[in-house]
Amino acid sequence: RRGFLIGDEALALPKRPDKIVIVGGGYIAVEFACFFHGYGSEVHLVFRAEEPLRGFDEDVRTHLHQLLKAKGIHVHAGHSPESITDAGRNKLLFKTKQGASLTVDNVMFATGRKPNSADLGLEQVGVKVDARSGKILVDEYSKTSVDSIYAIGDVTDRMNLTPVALMEGVAMSKTLFGGVKTRPDHDNVPSAVFSQPPIGSCGLTEADAAVKYGSVDVYISKFKPLKHTMPTGRGDQEQVLMKLLAVSDGFAEAGRVVGVHMVAADAGEMVQGLGIAMKAGATKTHFDGTVGVHPTSAEEWCTMRTKARTTTAADVNSARARL
């Protein structure tokens, strides 16, 4: 396996690779691509889709894709690995089915992980496990098919984030030991991708929000951060995207903010506060009525007055039918 890496090994390399291929389009792949690029490696990011970060809001995906390329990361979208062979002199020759040929120091695979549930004897005691993915099947209270056995965290493949596993554990302990049956709440969980610049997200994507609520109003702002109006040379690499989704008038819960998404420095810090507001049921009127802190990027959440578009469930269903 000389030259081959997964995320654990990539953090313990004895030397920086001059040139590296990272296979995968998820958040681990994107984060490591930015990590190695920041240290001066020539980075080639290879994934099968047209955009990185499947499952994230489409505007976020396309915006980050553009910024990765602006930074100088070589993005091979729509490519699948074909072969990896020894190129001699401690190098690897990596080829894709689409014709890319790269001689590199390392190839890192960040294509996802399966729950490590095999060989635990779960089936023998009656715990049901998904045969394809390996995830342990649980009910709304994290109970497995055996009354005395519960499972939380990534092994259940619900929302694979460390703070979510902690929240699931708290809910389970209340159910088992607190006398209050408590479901883990996976709605409006704020999260971040630590790309450069990072992503912050909370709530639903535009498509999912439109389908769930019938129609959403979309507010988008793109701008250069104030410090990069100075000649830093990185203005094109640090363009901010902010996007807010609110339920349209005439639909149940009209005005409620049901999705916020951003690509911006300190996005993780911003989205934590926004997550609290969304948990409290904040509306677009609440956002508009809040005084912004100037000069910050965060104040933009309070000044997005012009609607970019309205997206309905019919729009989404029609677009999906054409795929």
Backbone bond lengths (Angstrom), bond angles and torsions (degrees), N, CA, C in turn:
res aa  C-N    CA-C-N  psi(-1)  N-CA   C-N-CA  omega(-1)  CA-C   N-CA-C  phi
1 R - - - 1.460 - - 1.517 111.23 -
2 R 1.307 117.73 19.89 1.453 119.74 -178.52 1.523 110.34 -57.21
3 G 1.303 115.81 126.85 1.461 121.12 177.92 1.506 114.54 90.89
4 F 1.352 117.00 -12.27 1.464 120.08 -179.73 1.527 109.78 -93.69
5 L 1.339 116.06 141.64 1.455 120.40 -175.47 1.525 111.61 -136.17
6 I 1.342 114.92 152.24 1.457 121.45 158.93 1.524 105.96 -118.74
7 G 1.309 117.27 -178.96 1.458 119.89 -173.09 1.517 113.92 -57.93
8 D 1.338 118.52 -41.45 1.463 121.50 -178.78 1.525 110.98 -59.60
9 E 1.313 115.90 -46.02 1.470 120.41 -177.10 1.523 111.56 -72.12
10 A 1.326 116.58 -29.98 1.467 119.84 -179.49 1.525 111.60 -64.41
11 L 1.322 117.06 -23.32 1.463 120.94 179.64 1.527 112.39 -86.69
12 A 1.330 117.04 -1.78 1.462 120.12 -177.08 1.532 112.01 -129.00
13 L 1.328 116.19 27.65 1.459 119.27 179.49 1.529 110.35 -69.31
14 P 1.330 117.84 141.34 1.473 119.56 178.68 1.518 113.13 -72.90
15 K 1.335 117.35 -21.61 1.459 120.63 178.89 1.518 109.82 -149.38
16 R 1.307 114.94 157.04 1.462 120.53 178.94 1.518 110.24 -72.49
17 P 1.339 118.88 128.74 1.462 119.71 175.10 1.521 111.19 -69.54
18 D 1.313 116.57 136.89 1.461 119.26 175.16 1.522 111.18 -69.76
19 K 1.334 114.86 -33.31 1.462 119.90 -176.70 1.525 108.39 -146.33
20 I 1.338 116.33 130.05 1.456 120.19 -175.13 1.520 110.70 -140.75
21 V 1.332 115.77 142.02 1.466 122.99 170.36 1.514 107.45 -102.50
22 I 1.329 116.55 132.60 1.456 122.11 172.99 1.522 107.65 -116.88
23 V 1.329 116.15 120.14 1.462 121.82 -177.51 1.521 108.38 -98.38
24 G 1.323 116.66 120.24 1.454 121.70 179.26 1.513 110.70 137.95
25 G 1.319 116.28 152.92 1.459 120.53 -179.50 1.509 113.98 -122.70
26 G 1.337 116.64 11.69 1.454 120.29 179.36 1.513 112.27 -86.14
27 Y 1.348 115.66 -172.38 1.464 117.80 -172.94 1.519 112.44 -69.63
28 I 1.327 118.88 -31.22 1.464 119.95 178.03 1.531 109.97 -65.91
29 A 1.327 116.58 -43.87 1.460 120.36 179.12 1.522 111.10 -62.65
30 V 1.321 117.03 -44.53 1.462 121.29 -179.02 1.526 110.55 -65.34
31 E 1.320 116.85 -42.95 1.465 119.88 -179.81 1.524 111.42 -62.69
32 F 1.323 117.04 -44.88 1.467 119.85 179.86 1.528 111.57 -68.48
33 A 1.329 117.52 -33.73 1.463 119.95 176.39 1.525 110.12 -59.89
34 C 1.326 116.67 -44.70 1.466 120.55 178.52 1.526 111.29 -69.58
35 F 1.307 116.60 -36.20 1.471 122.58 178.96 1.530 110.52 -60.58
36 F 1.324 116.14 -53.43 1.464 119.44 -178.43 1.525 111.79 -68.18
37 H 1.337 116.38 -37.41 1.465 119.42 177.71 1.529 110.28 -61.64
38 G 1.332 116.59 -40.11 1.457 120.27 179.72 1.515 112.95 -63.43
39 Y 1.330 116.49 -28.31 1.466 120.64 178.47 1.527 112.60 -87.75
40 G 1.333 116.81 -1.27 1.455 119.63 174.00 1.504 116.08 102.39
41 S 1.335 118.03 5.36 1.465 120.46 176.82 1.530 110.30 -75.63
42 E 1.325 115.78 149.63 1.462 120.23 168.41 1.520 107.31 -81.03
43 V 1.325 116.63 117.03 1.457 121.49 -171.21 1.520 110.67 -111.43
44 H 1.328 114.65 132.00 1.464 122.06 174.16 1.523 107.86 -118.49
45 L 1.331 116.27 115.36 1.460 122.61 -179.07 1.525 108.73 -101.57
46 V 1.315 116.16 120.65 1.464 122.09 -172.05 1.527 109.54 -119.43
47 F 1.338 117.10 124.16 1.466 120.01 176.60 1.519 109.67 -150.39
48 R 1.333 115.44 157.22 1.465 121.32 -172.21 1.522 113.96 -77.14
49 A 1.323 117.30 -31.31 1.466 120.86 -176.23 1.526 110.96 -75.96
50 E 1.323 115.42 172.93 1.459 119.98 176.75 1.521 112.17 -81.32
51 E 1.331 116.82 -22.80 1.462 122.05 178.73 1.525 108.64 -132.82
52 P 1.324 117.89 153.36 1.464 119.83 175.37 1.523 111.54 -77.35
53 L 1.335 115.67 171.51 1.463 123.02 169.97 1.530 113.49 62.54
54 R 1.327 115.41 58.63 1.464 120.64 175.19 1.527 109.45 -56.80
55 G 1.333 115.66 136.27 1.456 121.35 -179.47 1.514 113.80 98.39
56 F 1.331 117.15 -17.23 1.455 120.68 176.60 1.534 109.21 -86.39
57 D 1.318 116.17 166.34 1.455 121.03 178.94 1.529 110.28 -58.99
58 E 1.318 116.65 140.79 1.465 121.02 -173.52 1.529 112.60 -62.76
59 D 1.310 117.98 -38.48 1.471 119.46 179.31 1.524 111.05 -65.39
60 V 1.322 117.08 -36.47 1.462 121.28 176.36 1.521 110.07 -64.14
61 R 1.308 117.15 -43.87 1.472 121.70 -178.08 1.527 111.14 -60.75
62 T 1.324 116.40 -48.56 1.468 119.36 -177.32 1.526 111.06 -69.57
63 H 1.332 116.61 -36.77 1.461 120.20 -179.04 1.527 110.46 -65.78
64 L 1.327 117.13 -47.14 1.462 119.05 -179.93 1.520 111.22 -64.78
65 H 1.313 117.13 -38.32 1.467 121.55 177.00 1.532 110.25 -54.52
66 Q 1.310 116.02 -46.33 1.466 120.44 179.97 1.529 111.55 -64.04
67 L 1.339 116.70 -39.39 1.460 119.95 -179.15 1.526 111.79 -70.32
68 L 1.321 117.15 -36.82 1.470 119.75 177.57 1.528 109.99 -59.88
69 K 1.312 115.60 -44.03 1.470 119.11 179.56 1.525 111.04 -68.40
70 A 1.335 116.82 -37.73 1.468 119.69 178.74 1.526 111.32 -63.11
71 K 1.331 117.24 -31.08 1.456 121.43 179.02 1.527 112.42 -73.50
72 G 1.323 116.18 -19.52 1.460 119.56 -178.22 1.507 114.32 106.23
73 I 1.335 117.17 6.31 1.466 120.45 173.44 1.527 107.76 -75.78
74 H 1.318 116.18 132.71 1.467 121.60 -179.28 1.525 108.53 -83.80
75 V 1.320 115.99 109.64 1.459 121.49 -176.04 1.523 109.13 -101.25
76 H 1.333 115.45 119.67 1.468 121.74 178.84 1.532 107.76 -107.89
77 A 1.337 115.76 78.10 1.462 120.59 179.21 1.526 109.67 -75.92
78 G 1.322 116.04 146.11 1.458 120.77 179.43 1.515 114.26 74.06
79 H 1.340 116.83 19.20 1.466 121.16 -179.09 1.527 110.70 -110.98
80 S 1.326 115.96 143.13 1.466 122.70 175.68 1.515 109.32 -122.31
81 P 1.343 118.83 138.95 1.466 120.40 178.57 1.525 111.32 -61.05
82 E 1.325 115.47 141.18 1.462 120.76 175.55 1.525 111.28 -111.64
83 S 1.349 116.41 -45.42 1.457 119.13 -178.56 1.518 110.34 -158.37
84 I 1.344 114.42 154.85 1.460 122.20 172.77 1.524 106.74 -135.22
85 T 1.313 115.74 120.57 1.461 120.14 -177.28 1.525 110.24 -129.85
86 D 1.327 115.17 163.07 1.462 121.47 178.37 1.523 108.84 -73.00
87 A 1.326 116.00 124.91 1.468 120.37 179.51 1.522 111.92 -102.08
88 G 1.341 117.07 4.22 1.460 120.34 -178.71 1.515 112.00 79.53
89 R 1.322 116.08 161.99 1.471 122.77 179.36 1.529 111.96 54.80
90 N 1.341 115.41 39.23 1.461 122.09 178.13 1.528 113.10 61.65
91 K 1.320 116.33 30.89 1.465 121.65 177.72 1.528 109.73 -115.91
92 L 1.327 115.69 159.92 1.456 122.99 175.08 1.517 109.76 -120.84
93 L 1.333 115.43 143.03 1.468 121.14 175.07 1.524 107.59 -102.86
94 F 1.320 114.88 114.04 1.464 121.88 -177.23 1.526 108.58 -107.14
95 K 1.324 116.96 127.09 1.463 121.65 179.18 1.526 110.14 -125.74
96 T 1.350 115.22 145.29 1.457 120.58 174.78 1.523 109.85 -109.51
97 K 1.321 115.73 161.28 1.460 120.98 178.90 1.527 111.70 -66.61
98 Q 1.323 115.90 -17.57 1.466 120.46 -178.64 1.525 112.22 -93.92
99 G 1.325 117.94 5.50 1.459 120.76 171.06 1.505 117.15 105.05
100 A 1.318 119.04 -1.61 1.467 120.14 176.79 1.524 109.81 -72.89
101 S 1.321 116.20 140.08 1.467 122.05 178.86 1.525 107.59 -137.08
102 L 1.337 116.23 118.37 1.459 121.74 -171.98 1.519 110.62 -133.01
103 T 1.312 116.63 128.49 1.458 121.50 173.47 1.522 107.51 -98.39
104 V 1.347 116.65 118.23 1.462 120.90 -168.97 1.528 110.45 -135.86
105 D 1.337 113.92 167.68 1.462 119.99 175.96 1.517 111.99 -81.66
106 N 1.341 115.84 -38.17 1.464 120.34 -176.52 1.514 111.15 -141.97
107 V 1.326 114.69 151.13 1.463 122.30 169.66 1.521 106.68 -122.11
108 M 1.324 115.45 120.54 1.452 121.04 179.37 1.524 109.75 -107.15
109 F 1.329 116.05 133.05 1.459 121.00 177.30 1.530 109.39 -103.84
110 A 1.331 115.03 121.50 1.468 122.03 176.95 1.520 107.34 -130.97
111 T 1.320 115.11 61.01 1.460 121.76 -172.89 1.523 112.55 -106.59
112 G 1.320 116.68 16.30 1.461 120.56 176.61 1.516 112.24 105.36
113 R 1.313 114.61 162.48 1.462 121.38 178.87 1.524 109.51 -130.50
114 K 1.332 114.91 151.84 1.458 120.92 176.62 1.525 109.23 -101.14
115 P 1.325 117.29 148.50 1.467 119.19 174.77 1.527 110.66 -55.95
116 N 1.315 116.23 136.16 1.462 121.91 -177.06 1.528 109.20 -88.38
117 S 1.323 114.92 65.94 1.463 120.77 -174.08 1.521 113.74 -103.62
118 A 1.322 116.96 -4.81 1.461 119.94 -178.42 1.525 110.45 -71.71
119 D 1.319 115.71 153.41 1.473 123.72 173.71 1.524 112.82 62.74
120 L 1.320 117.47 23.75 1.462 120.25 174.11 1.530 111.91 -97.29
121 G 1.338 116.25 -5.69 1.454 120.05 -178.22 1.513 113.80 77.23
122 L 1.349 116.88 20.81 1.458 120.09 -176.57 1.522 112.34 -64.48
123 E 1.326 115.73 -43.54 1.461 119.11 -178.24 1.529 111.35 -62.91
124 Q 1.334 116.34 -34.38 1.464 120.17 -177.57 1.528 112.44 -65.05
125 V 1.335 116.62 -28.47 1.462 118.62 179.05 1.521 111.64 -99.05
126 G 1.345 116.87 1.04 1.452 120.44 173.97 1.506 116.10 99.81
127 V 1.333 118.49 7.07 1.465 120.78 177.55 1.526 108.81 -77.79
128 K 1.324 116.02 124.61 1.463 120.39 -178.39 1.531 110.71 -81.10
129 V 1.323 115.42 133.35 1.456 123.31 -179.75 1.516 108.44 -126.64
130 D 1.325 117.17 136.57 1.465 120.29 176.66 1.520 109.39 -63.94
131 A 1.332 116.15 122.01 1.464 120.18 -173.08 1.513 112.70 -64.11
132 R 1.313 117.74 -32.37 1.464 120.67 -175.61 1.528 111.90 -82.41
133 S 1.324 116.68 -47.82 1.461 119.71 -172.79 1.522 114.00 -94.64
134 G 1.325 116.59 -24.01 1.458 119.76 -176.52 1.522 113.62 87.77
135 K 1.325 118.25 -1.11 1.465 119.26 -178.93 1.520 110.35 -71.43
136 I 1.331 115.30 147.30 1.453 121.64 177.03 1.520 108.46 -84.01
137 L 1.314 117.26 127.98 1.458 122.12 -176.36 1.523 109.96 -82.87
138 V 1.329 115.28 129.99 1.470 120.85 -178.37 1.524 109.59 -133.76
139 D 1.339 114.64 162.57 1.466 119.33 175.87 1.524 110.02 -92.07
140 E 1.324 117.03 -168.64 1.462 120.46 -174.87 1.526 113.13 -67.74
141 Y 1.344 116.82 -13.66 1.466 120.60 177.87 1.530 112.18 -106.92
142 S 1.323 117.18 14.82 1.475 124.33 178.84 1.519 112.75 72.60
143 K 1.327 117.48 16.42 1.464 120.67 177.76 1.520 110.41 -86.68
144 T 1.310 117.07 135.25 1.457 121.46 177.51 1.528 109.61 -78.96
145 S 1.323 116.03 -171.58 1.458 120.77 178.40 1.524 112.72 -71.82
146 V 1.344 116.27 -6.60 1.464 121.49 173.74 1.527 107.75 -108.37
147 D 1.329 117.02 124.28 1.460 120.90 -171.76 1.519 114.43 -56.13
148 S 1.310 117.17 -30.79 1.466 120.19 -175.03 1.524 113.52 -92.96
149 I 1.339 118.25 4.02 1.468 121.54 -176.59 1.530 109.91 -123.41
150 Y 1.329 115.24 126.81 1.459 122.47 178.44 1.534 108.82 -117.66
151 A 1.323 116.20 157.81 1.470 120.72 177.45 1.517 109.15 -141.85
152 I 1.328 115.99 139.41 1.456 121.55 179.04 1.521 109.02 -136.82
153 G 1.333 115.97 165.71 1.461 120.80 173.42 1.513 113.33 85.80
154 D 1.328 114.56 -162.83 1.463 121.08 -172.59 1.516 112.95 -59.43
155 V 1.327 117.51 -27.33 1.460 120.36 -177.16 1.528 111.63 -64.75
156 T 1.346 117.13 -17.67 1.466 120.85 176.04 1.521 112.06 -94.85
157 D 1.322 117.11 -10.62 1.464 123.15 174.77 1.529 112.59 54.31
158 R 1.339 115.65 46.30 1.462 119.71 176.13 1.523 110.29 -95.83
159 M 1.307 117.19 -62.92 1.465 122.33 174.84 1.525 105.56 -144.29
160 N 1.322 115.84 103.86 1.465 120.94 -166.55 1.528 112.52 -84.72
161 L 1.321 114.35 76.94 1.463 122.24 177.62 1.525 108.01 -136.92
162 T 1.324 117.31 139.38 1.462 120.98 -177.84 1.531 112.80 -56.28
163 P 1.355 119.89 -48.74 1.474 118.60 179.80 1.527 112.56 -62.71
164 V 1.332 117.38 -28.47 1.462 120.12 177.54 1.528 109.77 -68.22
165 A 1.329 117.42 -40.44 1.464 120.01 176.56 1.531 110.82 -60.94
166 L 1.335 116.86 -38.73 1.465 120.44 176.80 1.523 110.57 -63.28
167 M 1.345 116.10 -43.86 1.461 120.44 179.01 1.527 110.25 -62.61
168 E 1.322 117.51 -41.77 1.463 120.89 178.21 1.529 110.82 -62.93
169 G 1.339 115.96 -37.89 1.458 119.83 177.94 1.512 112.44 -65.49
170 V 1.337 116.84 -40.38 1.469 120.86 177.23 1.527 110.09 -62.73
171 A 1.345 116.18 -45.34 1.467 119.97 179.71 1.523 110.69 -61.98
172 M 1.316 116.99 -41.94 1.461 120.64 -179.94 1.530 111.33 -64.32
173 S 1.345 116.52 -41.61 1.469 119.36 -179.14 1.530 110.86 -66.49
174 K 1.332 117.28 -35.46 1.472 119.45 175.85 1.526 110.45 -64.04
175 T 1.333 115.55 -40.55 1.464 120.11 179.51 1.522 111.44 -65.01
176 L 1.334 116.69 -44.65 1.465 121.00 -173.96 1.520 113.06 -82.06
177 F 1.337 116.69 -37.64 1.460 119.61 -169.79 1.535 114.28 -122.04
178 G 1.328 116.50 -11.69 1.460 119.08 -176.94 1.508 114.37 -100.66
179 G 1.323 116.69 -5.79 1.452 119.77 179.58 1.507 114.57 75.48
180 V 1.327 117.08 11.42 1.469 121.09 -179.99 1.525 108.95 -127.94
181 K 1.317 117.02 112.08 1.463 119.60 178.98 1.529 108.58 -65.35
182 T 1.329 116.55 119.97 1.465 121.68 -172.74 1.519 110.06 -129.52
183 R 1.327 115.49 123.66 1.460 120.09 175.95 1.532 109.61 -86.50
184 P 1.309 118.56 139.50 1.469 118.71 170.01 1.523 109.67 -65.09
185 D 1.315 116.44 137.54 1.466 122.21 -175.77 1.531 109.18 -103.34
186 H 1.322 116.27 108.54 1.459 121.08 -178.09 1.525 113.05 -98.07
187 D 1.331 117.77 10.27 1.462 120.90 177.72 1.526 110.14 -86.71
188 N 1.314 115.96 143.45 1.474 122.84 175.55 1.522 112.48 52.34
189 V 1.324 115.05 48.29 1.465 120.74 174.83 1.529 108.29 -88.17
190 P 1.328 118.40 115.67 1.471 118.88 177.52 1.520 110.72 -72.04
191 S 1.322 116.15 144.03 1.464 120.21 179.73 1.518 109.09 -147.67
192 A 1.317 114.94 164.12 1.462 120.93 -179.93 1.509 110.09 -138.88
193 V 1.318 115.31 148.69 1.466 123.07 169.02 1.524 105.54 -112.86
194 F 1.330 116.53 123.96 1.458 119.24 -174.03 1.525 111.20 -91.64
195 S 1.329 112.49 57.55 1.460 121.49 168.16 1.527 106.70 -77.51
196 Q 1.327 115.96 -177.60 1.465 120.42 175.90 1.520 108.79 -125.97
197 P 1.335 119.31 105.18 1.459 127.58 -1.37 1.525 111.35 -74.61
198 P 1.334 116.93 160.13 1.460 120.48 -175.98 1.524 113.10 -77.36
199 I 1.322 114.05 167.62 1.464 123.03 178.21 1.521 108.35 -112.93
200 G 1.312 116.07 139.87 1.454 121.97 170.51 1.512 108.94 -124.26
201 S 1.332 116.92 139.76 1.461 119.95 -176.42 1.518 109.86 -149.59
202 C 1.310 115.91 143.11 1.455 121.05 175.01 1.525 108.40 -152.30
203 G 1.307 116.70 135.13 1.457 120.55 179.67 1.512 112.04 90.03
204 L 1.322 115.11 -153.25 1.464 122.15 -171.50 1.521 111.95 -95.57
205 T 1.333 114.88 154.06 1.457 119.88 169.82 1.525 108.98 -70.72
206 E 1.320 116.45 167.34 1.460 120.13 -179.99 1.523 111.53 -57.59
207 A 1.324 116.51 -45.71 1.462 120.14 -177.96 1.524 111.46 -65.41
208 D 1.320 116.94 -46.53 1.465 120.08 -178.13 1.527 111.17 -66.78
209 A 1.327 116.82 -36.93 1.466 120.07 179.51 1.525 110.74 -66.28
210 A 1.323 116.79 -41.35 1.463 120.39 179.98 1.524 110.94 -63.09
211 V 1.329 115.93 -41.38 1.464 119.78 179.63 1.528 111.03 -67.19
212 K 1.321 117.44 -42.65 1.469 120.63 -176.88 1.516 112.43 -69.89
213 Y 1.339 117.48 -42.60 1.459 120.73 -172.95 1.525 113.89 -102.82
214 G 1.326 117.13 -7.74 1.460 120.69 178.52 1.507 113.82 96.93
215 S 1.340 117.05 -39.58 1.460 121.19 179.95 1.524 108.96 -164.97
216 V 1.334 115.90 137.46 1.463 120.21 176.61 1.520 110.21 -132.06
217 D 1.330 114.79 145.45 1.463 121.57 172.51 1.522 107.97 -91.40
218 V 1.324 115.50 136.32 1.463 121.77 -173.35 1.521 109.26 -113.24
219 Y 1.328 115.65 125.65 1.467 122.48 177.15 1.525 108.14 -117.26
220 I 1.334 116.12 127.65 1.463 120.87 -176.10 1.522 109.49 -132.59
221 S 1.317 115.19 139.01 1.463 120.61 173.75 1.525 108.80 -134.95
222 K 1.313 115.93 132.86 1.462 122.26 174.77 1.524 107.91 -126.83
223 F 1.320 116.37 132.63 1.456 118.51 -178.98 1.523 110.38 -161.12
224 K 1.310 114.74 164.24 1.458 121.64 175.98 1.527 108.30 -88.10
225 P 1.338 118.90 129.18 1.468 119.72 178.72 1.528 111.03 -57.30
226 L 1.317 114.98 147.44 1.459 120.37 -172.91 1.524 112.44 -54.27
227 K 1.339 117.37 -43.24 1.465 118.47 -176.78 1.521 111.97 -65.34
228 H 1.345 116.51 -23.66 1.464 119.23 -179.94 1.526 112.80 -90.03
229 T 1.344 116.67 4.36 1.468 118.29 167.28 1.527 109.73 -74.08
230 M 1.326 115.88 -18.80 1.458 121.03 168.50 1.531 107.73 -76.45
231 P 1.335 117.75 159.92 1.477 119.34 -175.40 1.526 112.56 -76.44
232 T 1.359 116.53 68.10 1.466 120.55 178.40 1.523 111.86 -78.28
233 G 1.331 115.92 -18.93 1.457 119.65 -176.12 1.513 113.19 81.50
234 R 1.344 118.26 3.04 1.459 120.95 -176.78 1.525 112.35 -122.80
235 G 1.295 117.25 12.28 1.461 119.81 -177.06 1.517 113.35 -56.08
236 D 1.333 117.54 -43.36 1.461 120.78 -179.44 1.523 112.15 -69.59
237 Q 1.345 116.77 -21.98 1.458 120.96 -178.64 1.526 112.75 -87.58
238 E 1.320 117.31 -13.61 1.467 121.77 -172.95 1.522 112.96 -119.19
239 Q 1.337 117.57 17.28 1.460 120.59 -179.98 1.531 111.04 -55.45
240 V 1.313 115.57 131.87 1.457 121.68 -178.20 1.529 110.13 -88.51
241 L 1.324 115.61 140.22 1.467 122.34 169.04 1.524 107.44 -122.60
242 M 1.309 116.65 129.20 1.461 121.97 172.26 1.523 108.50 -129.61
243 K 1.321 115.40 137.25 1.464 120.04 -175.10 1.525 108.99 -142.20
244 L 1.317 115.84 130.51 1.459 121.95 -179.63 1.525 108.97 -125.86
245 L 1.324 115.69 137.45 1.465 122.38 -179.95 1.522 108.85 -118.60
246 A 1.337 116.75 127.29 1.467 121.74 178.47 1.526 108.82 -129.77
247 V 1.317 116.37 142.19 1.466 120.88 179.72 1.524 109.40 -63.28
248 S 1.327 116.24 134.11 1.464 122.20 -176.43 1.528 112.20 -69.44
249 D 1.332 115.45 154.12 1.468 121.07 173.63 1.520 109.83 -58.85
250 G 1.326 115.21 144.90 1.451 120.22 179.16 1.510 113.95 91.13
251 F 1.330 116.64 -2.53 1.467 121.33 179.08 1.524 109.41 -119.74
252 A 1.327 115.31 155.71 1.463 119.95 -179.67 1.524 110.27 -56.04
253 E 1.326 116.04 136.60 1.469 124.08 -178.85 1.530 111.90 66.46
254 A 1.326 116.68 33.29 1.469 121.69 -179.41 1.528 110.90 -53.00
255 G 1.317 115.19 136.10 1.454 121.94 177.71 1.512 114.54 89.98
256 R 1.311 117.45 -17.70 1.465 119.54 -178.48 1.526 110.48 -65.47
257 V 1.323 116.75 135.46 1.466 121.64 176.70 1.525 108.03 -79.75
258 V 1.323 116.48 119.58 1.468 120.71 -173.87 1.532 112.51 -117.80
259 G 1.321 116.63 1.55 1.465 119.36 176.24 1.516 110.82 -165.78
260 V 1.322 116.39 133.00 1.468 121.55 170.10 1.523 107.45 -131.51
261 H 1.317 115.81 136.92 1.464 121.53 -176.60 1.524 108.30 -143.11
262 M 1.311 116.23 139.29 1.465 118.48 -179.50 1.509 111.05 -150.94
263 V 1.328 114.45 152.89 1.460 123.40 166.89 1.514 105.01 -123.66
264 A 1.325 116.23 110.51 1.471 119.11 -173.02 1.517 109.66 -170.44
265 A 1.317 116.34 153.97 1.455 120.49 171.47 1.527 108.81 -56.45
266 D 1.329 115.73 138.28 1.469 122.32 179.58 1.523 112.85 63.03
267 A 1.329 117.53 27.09 1.468 120.44 179.68 1.524 111.16 -60.64
268 G 1.331 116.96 -38.24 1.453 119.69 179.51 1.515 112.19 -62.26
269 E 1.328 116.89 -37.83 1.457 120.29 178.50 1.527 110.67 -66.81
270 M 1.326 116.32 -41.71 1.461 119.62 -179.05 1.515 112.13 -66.38
271 V 1.340 116.35 -44.00 1.456 119.12 -171.40 1.521 111.61 -70.51
272 Q 1.343 118.55 -22.09 1.460 119.07 176.27 1.524 110.52 -62.51
273 G 1.329 117.48 -46.13 1.458 120.66 177.63 1.512 112.81 -66.49
274 L 1.331 116.24 -39.13 1.462 119.94 178.57 1.523 110.78 -64.29
275 G 1.334 116.56 -34.58 1.464 119.97 178.01 1.516 111.89 -61.61
276 I 1.332 116.61 -39.56 1.465 120.19 177.09 1.528 110.34 -62.70
277 A 1.326 116.40 -44.63 1.468 120.40 179.54 1.527 111.15 -61.02
278 M 1.333 116.32 -41.60 1.454 119.45 -178.95 1.519 111.45 -69.57
279 K 1.332 117.60 -36.40 1.460 120.54 175.15 1.530 110.72 -61.12
280 A 1.319 115.90 -32.88 1.465 121.02 -179.71 1.526 112.57 -81.75
281 G 1.349 116.96 -1.73 1.459 120.41 177.44 1.512 114.85 84.97
282 A 1.316 117.50 28.74 1.462 121.18 -177.38 1.526 111.85 -57.83
283 T 1.323 114.82 145.18 1.461 121.65 178.17 1.528 109.75 -110.41
284 K 1.325 115.46 169.33 1.461 119.76 176.16 1.529 110.11 -60.70
285 T 1.313 117.96 -33.58 1.463 120.91 177.41 1.523 111.13 -62.76
286 H 1.326 116.91 -38.84 1.469 120.37 176.73 1.530 110.69 -62.34
287 F 1.326 116.35 -44.43 1.463 119.93 178.16 1.528 110.26 -61.08
288 D 1.344 117.07 -46.90 1.467 121.43 -177.31 1.522 111.88 -65.18
289 G 1.325 116.43 -28.51 1.452 119.95 -176.85 1.520 114.12 -89.62
290 T 1.331 116.75 2.33 1.459 120.91 179.69 1.528 109.63 -94.73
291 V 1.313 116.37 134.31 1.460 121.14 178.97 1.525 108.94 -77.42
292 G 1.321 116.70 130.11 1.452 121.36 -179.16 1.523 112.43 -79.51
293 V 1.310 114.94 155.79 1.469 121.54 175.30 1.524 107.49 -91.40
294 H 1.320 116.75 120.27 1.466 121.28 -175.26 1.532 110.66 -114.10
295 P 1.326 119.10 138.03 1.463 127.60 -0.79 1.530 110.98 -97.72
296 T 1.322 117.13 115.62 1.464 122.75 175.73 1.518 109.15 -138.88
297 S 1.301 115.42 161.48 1.467 119.08 170.62 1.512 110.39 -71.32
298 A 1.350 116.74 -33.25 1.458 120.96 -175.52 1.528 112.80 -61.04
299 E 1.338 117.81 -27.28 1.467 119.25 -178.38 1.525 111.90 -63.04
300 E 1.331 116.53 -18.67 1.463 119.73 179.96 1.522 111.94 -60.91
301 W 1.348 117.25 -28.53 1.472 120.21 178.17 1.534 110.97 -62.35
302 C 1.314 117.09 -23.05 1.468 121.43 -177.41 1.527 112.87 -96.99
303 T 1.322 117.20 -2.54 1.470 119.40 -173.49 1.528 113.35 -125.19
304 M 1.327 117.87 8.47 1.467 120.15 179.19 1.526 108.95 -81.33
305 R 1.298 116.37 92.45 1.473 121.98 -174.85 1.535 113.35 -98.48
306 T 1.336 116.12 -25.64 1.466 119.29 -173.01 1.519 110.66 -97.06
307 K 1.315 115.40 121.04 1.469 121.16 -179.64 1.520 109.91 -71.63
308 A 1.324 116.51 131.68 1.462 120.87 178.43 1.521 111.46 -79.55
309 R 1.337 116.08 -37.76 1.466 120.40 -178.76 1.525 108.26 -172.51
310 T 1.315 114.96 169.42 1.463 122.25 170.15 1.521 107.57 -119.70
311 T 1.320 116.57 132.27 1.463 121.31 -179.84 1.522 109.03 -118.77
312 T 1.326 116.17 129.01 1.460 121.45 -178.18 1.521 110.54 -107.13
313 A 1.319 115.02 165.65 1.463 120.15 175.96 1.526 110.53 -60.14
314 A 1.341 116.67 -37.36 1.471 120.05 178.73 1.518 110.97 -63.20
315 D 1.337 117.42 -38.71 1.473 120.76 177.44 1.521 110.82 -59.82
316 V 1.332 115.66 -45.62 1.467 120.39 -177.41 1.518 110.72 -67.01
317 N 1.318 116.63 -46.49 1.462 120.11 -179.23 1.516 111.76 -62.34
318 S 1.324 116.70 -37.34 1.463 120.62 177.71 1.513 111.55 -65.66
319 A 1.355 116.11 -42.98 1.462 120.15 179.41 1.520 110.74 -65.06
320 R 1.322 117.49 -40.88 1.463 120.67 179.73 1.517 111.77 -66.71
321 A 1.329 116.82 -33.81 1.468 120.06 179.48 1.516 112.16 -66.76
322 R 1.356 115.94 -25.51 1.474 119.89 -179.15 1.525 112.45 -81.82
323 L 1.327 117.35 -13.31 1.472 120.39 -177.27 1.532 110.70 -73.82
